[in-house]
Amino acid sequence: MSLRFDGRVAIVTGAGVGLGRSHALGLAARGAKVVVNDLGAATDGTGANSAAAEAVVAEIEAQGGEAMAHPASVTDPDAVQDMVDAAIARWGQVDILVNNAGILRDKTFAKMSLEDFRAVLDVHLMGSVITTKALWEHFRQRNYGRIVYTTSASGLYGNFGQSNYGAAKAAMVGLMNVLCQEGAKYGIKANILAPTAATRMTESLLPEQVLDLLKPETITPGLLVLVHEDAPNRMILGAGGGSFAETRIYETPGITLMGEDLTAEAVAERLDAIRDPKGQEIMPGAFAQTQKYAAAAARLLGIDLPRQGD
């Protein structure tokens, strides 16, 4: 099986360097027309320079592909809409959105300013929301869309000194969980990539011999699967150094307390039972959890609840 993107149009944000560049080149090599979006800012989000994006376009064109550069800041709704409109004007459609743009302003929470916290949230979270919103109706009308959000182990598991970045990256999970449900009947699929790569953002954090193993090119194959026509839906794909794994959020069976037993002391005493992973399951949606808790309470009271759909 060969994964191809002939006839597809992709927008990749933050595509001038690092992971975004690798994703743009990977899509173009397999037939996609690519909008190379990059503001050309430093890793902290300051400054602007279109040279990097234009260089990636030139690289794609030199290999026989089609691409265009656009310097829109993902935090600027008007600029993002202009980028979407320009892509549609040139190629008639957009099929794929890769939300990759990001910045870092690392400090411990005690030393971090609210401005630095908000700036990181604006780029990662609101930047992903703004680009998605600009394309959502287009995807709905065409009954097709592939969206990838970029999270991080910092958001999934935590990392000292990155409360702003971790919060923004964890938010990607909530956004994806809802949009993959709302978009399902319109042929829109949403997934998450959780990369570990050697980029401008990590080069000062890892030893050189490790950085050599974590090149962006080792991650892009996973991205291509997440935006393909036959992509999964609602997947968090971890990737780095040629390794790929799925992150899942499970809920344990837990316990149910009622009446005089429903106390803080009882919860504290039974934390081991609450945390017991045996029988844990993935919740397909928020209401599934509500149904689970309601059914457990009803069983203690001897009430038969109607099944969904009865």
C-alpha positions in Angstrom: 0.0 0.0 0.0 1.3 3.4 -1.0 0.0 6.5 0.9 -0.6 9.2 -1.7 -2.1 12.7 -1.5 -2.6 13.5 -5.2 -5.3 16.1 -5.6 -5.2 17.1 -1.9 -4.3 20.5 -0.6 -2.7 20.9 2.8 -2.0 23.8 5.1 0.9 23.2 7.5 1.5 25.9 10.2 4.9 26.6 11.5 6.3 24.9 8.3 9.4 27.0 7.8 11.7 24.9 10.0 11.8 21.7 12.0 8.8 19.5 12.2 6.6 21.7 10.1 9.1 21.8 7.3 9.5 18.0 7.4 5.7 17.6 7.3 5.3 20.0 4.4 8.1 18.2 2.4 6.6 14.8 3.3 3.2 15.8 2.0 4.5 17.4 -1.1 6.7 14.4 -1.9 3.5 12.3 -1.9 1.5 14.6 -4.2 -0.1 17.1 -2.0 -0.2 20.8 -2.8 1.1 22.6 0.3 0.6 26.0 1.9 3.8 26.6 3.9 2.7 28.8 6.7 5.3 30.4 8.9 5.5 33.8 10.5 9.3 33.4 10.8 9.4 34.2 14.5 11.9 33.2 17.0 11.1 30.3 19.4 9.6 32.8 21.9 7.3 34.2 19.2 9.1 37.5 18.7 10.1 38.8 15.3 9.0 37.9 11.8 10.7 36.8 8.6 9.2 35.0 5.5 12.5 33.7 4.2 12.2 30.3 5.9 8.7 29.6 4.4 9.8 30.8 1.0 12.9 28.5 1.1 10.6 25.5 1.8 8.4 26.4 -1.1 11.5 26.6 -3.3 12.6 23.2 -2.1 9.2 21.7 -2.9 9.0 23.3 -6.4 12.6 22.1 -7.2 11.3 18.6 -6.6 8.4 19.1 -9.0 5.7 19.9 -6.4 3.4 22.8 -5.9 3.4 25.1 -2.9 2.8 28.6 -1.7 4.1 30.5 1.3 1.9 32.5 3.6 3.2 34.4 6.7 -0.1 34.6 8.6 0.2 34.6 12.4 -2.1 31.8 13.7 -3.3 34.2 16.4 -4.6 36.6 13.8 -8.1 35.5 12.5 -8.0 37.9 9.5 -4.6 36.8 8.4 -5.5 33.1 8.8 -8.7 33.6 6.8 -6.7 35.3 4.1 -4.4 32.3 4.0 -7.3 29.9 3.6 -8.9 32.1 0.9 -5.6 32.3 -1.0 -5.3 28.5 -1.0 -8.9 28.0 -2.2 -8.4 30.7 -4.8 -5.4 28.9 -6.2 -6.3 25.3 -5.9 -10.1 25.3 -5.3 -10.1 23.5 -1.9 -8.3 22.7 1.3 -8.4 19.1 2.5 -5.8 18.9 5.3 -4.9 21.1 8.2 -1.7 20.4 10.2 -1.5 22.6 13.4 2.2 22.7 14.1 3.0 26.3 14.9 4.2 26.9 18.5 6.4 29.0 20.8 8.2 28.4 24.1 8.5 30.7 27.1 9.8 28.4 29.7 10.0 29.4 33.4 8.9 28.0 36.7 5.3 28.9 37.5 6.6 31.1 40.4 8.7 33.2 38.0 6.4 33.1 34.9 4.5 36.3 34.1 0.8 36.1 33.1 1.9 37.7 29.8 4.2 34.7 29.0 1.5 32.2 30.1 -1.1 33.9 27.9 1.2 34.2 24.9 1.9 30.5 24.8 -1.8 29.7 25.1 -2.6 32.1 22.4 -0.3 30.5 19.8 -0.8 26.8 20.7 -4.5 26.7 21.7 -6.1 29.7 20.1 -3.9 29.4 17.0 -5.2 25.9 16.5 -8.8 27.1 17.1 -8.5 30.0 14.7 -7.1 27.9 11.8 -9.7 25.2 12.4 -12.5 27.7 12.6 -11.4 29.3 9.3 -11.7 25.9 7.6 -14.5 24.2 9.5 -17.4 25.3 7.2 -15.3 24.6 4.1 -14.7 21.0 5.4 -18.4 20.6 6.3 -19.6 21.7 2.9 -17.2 19.4 1.1 -17.8 16.5 3.5 -14.1 16.0 3.9 -11.4 17.2 6.2 -8.3 15.9 8.0 -7.1 17.8 11.0 -4.0 17.1 13.2 -3.3 19.0 16.4 0.1 18.8 18.0 0.4 18.0 21.7 3.5 17.1 23.7 4.6 14.9 26.5 4.7 18.1 28.5 1.0 18.4 28.2 0.2 14.7 28.6 2.6 13.9 31.4 4.1 17.2 32.6 7.5 18.8 32.4 9.2 21.1 35.0 9.2 24.8 33.9 6.5 24.4 31.2 3.2 25.1 32.9 2.1 27.4 30.1 3.2 25.0 27.4 1.9 22.0 29.2 -1.5 23.6 29.7 -1.7 24.6 26.1 -0.7 21.2 24.8 -3.1 19.3 27.1 -5.9 21.5 25.7 -5.4 19.9 22.3 -6.8 16.7 23.7 -10.1 18.3 24.7 -10.4 20.2 21.4 -9.8 17.1 19.4 -12.2 14.9 21.5 -15.1 17.3 20.7 -14.3 18.1 17.1 -13.9 14.5 16.0 -17.4 13.9 17.3 -18.9 17.0 15.7 -17.2 16.5 12.4 -17.8 12.7 12.0 -21.0 13.0 10.0 -19.3 15.5 7.7 -16.3 13.3 6.9 -14.0 15.3 9.1 -11.5 13.4 11.2 -9.4 14.9 13.9 -6.3 13.4 15.5 -3.3 14.4 17.6 0.4 14.0 17.0 2.6 13.9 20.1 6.2 14.3 18.8 9.6 14.1 20.4 12.0 15.7 18.0 15.2 17.5 17.7 14.1 21.0 16.8 14.9 24.6 17.8 12.8 24.1 20.8 14.7 21.0 22.1 18.2 21.5 20.9 19.3 23.1 24.2 17.6 20.4 26.3 19.1 17.2 24.9 22.6 15.9 24.3 23.8 16.0 20.7 24.0 12.2 20.3 20.3 11.9 21.3 19.3 14.8 19.0 20.8 12.9 16.1 18.3 10.1 16.7 15.3 12.4 17.0 15.2 14.1 13.7 11.9 15.5 12.5 12.0 13.2 9.5 11.5 10.2 11.9 8.1 11.6 13.0 6.5 12.8 9.7 5.6 9.2 8.6 3.2 9.1 11.5 1.7 12.5 10.6 1.1 11.3 7.0 -1.0 8.4 8.4 -3.1 10.8 10.5 -4.0 13.0 7.6 -4.5 10.4 5.0 -7.9 9.5 3.5 -7.9 6.3 5.5 -6.8 8.0 8.7 -8.0 6.9 12.1 -10.2 9.2 14.2 -9.5 10.5 17.7 -6.0 9.0 18.0 -3.1 10.4 20.0 -0.1 9.2 18.2 3.3 9.5 20.0 6.3 9.6 17.7 10.0 10.1 17.9 13.2 8.5 16.6 11.2 6.0 14.5 9.1 4.9 17.5 5.3 5.2 17.4 2.8 4.5 20.2 -0.7 5.4 21.1 -1.6 7.4 24.3 -5.1 6.6 25.7 -7.1 8.1 28.5 -8.7 5.3 30.6 -11.2 5.4 33.5 -11.1 2.7 36.2 -14.4 0.9 37.2 -14.2 2.8 40.5 -16.6 2.5 43.4 -20.0 3.9 44.3 -20.9 5.2 47.7 -24.4 6.2 48.9 -26.2 7.3 52.1 -24.2 7.3 55.2 -21.2 5.8 53.4 -20.9 8.8 51.1 -18.2 10.7 53.0 -14.8 12.1 52.4 -13.4 9.6 54.8 -14.8 6.7 52.8 -13.3 8.0 49.6 -9.9 8.4 51.3 -10.1 4.9 52.7 -10.9 3.4 49.3 -8.5 5.3 47.1 -6.7 2.0 46.3 -10.0 0.5 45.0 -10.8 3.7 43.1 -7.4 3.6 41.4 -7.4 -0.1 40.6 -6.8 -0.4 36.9 -8.5 -3.8 36.5 -11.4 -3.4 34.1 -10.5 0.1 33.1 -12.0 1.4 29.8 -12.0 4.2 27.4 -15.0 6.6 27.5 -16.3 7.3 24.0 -17.7 10.6 25.2 -18.7 12.7 28.2 -22.2 11.3 28.4 -20.8 7.7 28.6 -19.3 8.6 32.0 -22.6 10.1 33.1 -24.4 6.9 32.2 -21.8 4.8 34.0 -22.2 6.7 37.2 -26.0 6.9 37.0 -26.2 3.1 36.3 -23.9 2.3 39.3 -26.0 4.4 41.6 -29.2 2.9 40.3 -27.9 -0.6 40.9 -27.4 0.2 44.6 -31.0 1.4 44.8 -32.4 -1.5 42.8 -33.5 0.7 40.0 -33.5 -0.6 36.4 -32.4 2.3 34.1 -33.5 2.1 30.5 -30.6 1.5 28.1 -29.8 4.3 25.7 -32.1 4.0 22.7 -34.9 2.2 24.5 
